Amino acid sequence: MSAGTWLTVSEACRALGMSRTTLLAAEEAGTLVAHRTPGGHRRYHVDDIARFLGRAPDPVPHHEPAPDPGAQVAPAVRAAVRPLVQLLDADCAGLYLEGPDGLHFSGAFGVPRWLSEQLAEAPPPAPVTAAAADTRPHLFDPAAEQFPEPRATGRGLTLGLRDAEPTSVLFLVRRSPDEFLPAELRIVDALATLLATVVTDRCHIADLEARLARIARLTEARQV
């Protein structure tokens, strides 16, 4: 979703001159359409905002963006990485998922909500983009990278998921200054294999549900 075409909730509220509660009520009533980022955040198309304000006629509907599976993948990601965080005494672990315009934060365990929202809005850090190119573990210094947040310390690793569709990158951070042991890296690799299957399955389900929803809308339109 390119900047300037899509508005965040706060931007849409300012454009419409209404509160967040009123905006969400308009969405629930079907007078505004909200799309979702891979991180599950609402975005509003500027054309929809203009039509709501009565500044534009109802043209042929603009092309719907490709479905973002991030919202559906996030709960599965949290459940899958939780044992890894506990087993390796880590602070957090999560996933970046490739969407229509690149890698996006798609869910984690051990990351507070406020930080999840920041990561979802920010571009992927260098360790994540490096790991997307191959399936070898990439070790990094959380303090130097300021990831997942500026006060982070300890050790971190990223790992591209083999055979995941779409491209996905696992990250894990812990406060301990000790290097990851070979046995720990094998544990991460084993979990990554499982996580790749989870991601691929959930994304396929999201795509199927989007296709079925489009078919249902077409069927309803023909019956009118």
N, C-alpha and C positions, 0 to 999 in steps of 0.2 A: 504494500500500500504506500504510494508515494505521498510525501508531504505536500500540502497545498490542495490535494484532492480529498483527503480524508481528515476528519476532525476528531479530536479526543472528546471525552465527555465535557471537560471544562471549557474547551473551545466552542463546542456546540451550544453549551449553556450561554456563553457570552454572545454568540451570534444570534441566538433566539431571544435573549433577554429574559431567561427563565431560570428557575432553580433546578438543581439536579433531580429533586423529587418530581417536579413537573415534567422534566424531560423524560424520565423513566416511565412516568404515567402515560405520556404521549406514545412512547414506544410500545407499552403494554396494550394500548388501545389500537395499535396498528397504524397510526398516522405518521410514525417515523420508523425507519428501518435501521437497525443496528447490525453491523457486521463485527466479526471477532478476529483479533490478531492471534498468532500462534500461542501467545501467553494468556488468551482468554479475555482480553480487554476490548471494550466497545469502541467502534469507530463509525462515524457517520459521514456519508458521502455528501459533498457540497451541493450536488443537484437535489438530493432529498431535502436538505435544509432550505434551499431556495424555493422548492415547491411548497414546503410547509409554510413559508412566509408569504406565499402567493406571488412570488416574484418571477415565476416561470411556469409555463404551461406543462401539462403532462405529455412529454414526448414519448417516443419509443423507449422503453426502459433501457437504462444503460447496462452494459455487460456486467453480469454478476461476477465478483472475484471468485477465484478458485477457492473451494472450501478449505479453511484452516483447521487441521485436526488437533492443534495444540490444546484446545480446551478439553477435548476428550482424552488426550494422552496424559495430561497432567496428573490426574488421580492415580493412574496406573504407574506412572513414573515414581510418585511418592511412595507407593506401596512396595515397588520393586527395589528401590535403593535404600529403604529404611534398614533392612538387615545388614547391608554393606556398611552403612554409617555406624551401626552398633558394633558390628564385628571388628572393624578396624579402628574403633574409638575415634571416629572422625567427627568434625563439627557439622559438615553438610555434604551432600552429594546431589547432583541433579543432571538435567539434560538440556542440550540445545538441539533444536529440530529445524531442518531446512524448510522454509516456507516459500511463497511466491517471490519474495525479495531478499532471500538469504537466510542465514541462521538466526534463530530467535530463542531466547530462554523459554523453556516449555514446562518447567516444573521442577521441584526439588523437595528433599526432606532436610530439615534443619535450617532452612532459610526463612526468616520472618516475612510476614506479608508485605511490609513496607519495602523490604529489600527486593522481594520478588517483583514488585511493581517497577522498581528502578531498573532491575536487570532486564525486564521485559521491554522497557522503553529504550535501553541503551544498545549500541552495536555489540556484537560478540567480542570478547577480549582476545588478544593475540594467542594465548594458549589454546583456546577453543578453535580458532580458525586454522591453526597449525595442525591440530589433531584431525580436522576434517579431511585432510589430504591423504591420510594413511591410517593404518590400524595399529600403530605402535604406541605404547604409552609415552606421553610427553610430560615430563616433570617440570614444575615451575615453582617460583618463589611467590607466594600470595602477597607478601609485603611489597615486593618490587612491582608486581603487576596490579596491586591494589584491587585484587579480585578474590572473593566476590564483593568485597567492600574495602574502603581505604584503610581500615584498621586491621585487616586480616594479617595473620602471622602463621608461621609453621611451614608445612609442606603441602603441595598440591599436585594433582595429576589430571590430565585429560586423556581421553581415549576415544577414537572413532569406532563406532559400532560396525562390525563386519556384517555385510548382507542386510543391513537395515534399509528400509525404504519408507520415507525419504532419508537422505543423509542425516545422521544423528551423532552427537558427541556427548559422552559422559564426562562429568567433572567431579572431583572429590577433593576436599580440603580438610586438613586437621591441624590443630595448634602445635602438636609435638614437632620439635625440630629434627627428630630422627628421620633418616632416609627410609623410604619404603623398602621392605625386605622382599626378596624374590618370591617368597611364599605369599606375601600380601598382594603382589602384582598378579600372581596366578589367580588369586581369589577375585580380584577386580576383573580379570579377563573372563573368568567363568560367568560372573554376573553380567558382564557386557553381552555375552552371547545370549543369555536369557532375555535381557532387556531389548536386544535387537528384534527378537521374535515378538515381544509385547508391543513394541512401537509399530512394527510392520502390520501386525494384526489390527491394532486400534486404528491406524490410518486407513487401512482397507475398509474397515467398518464405517468410519466417518465418511469416506468417499461414497460407499454404497448408500448410506442414509441420505446423503445430499442428492444423489441421483434419484432415489425413490421420492424424495420431497419434490424435486422438479417435475417428475412424472405426474405426481398427484396434483400439482398446480396446473399443469397443462390439461389434465383430465377435467378438472373443475372448470377451467376456462372454456373448454369446448362444450360443456354441459349448460353453460349460461345462455 
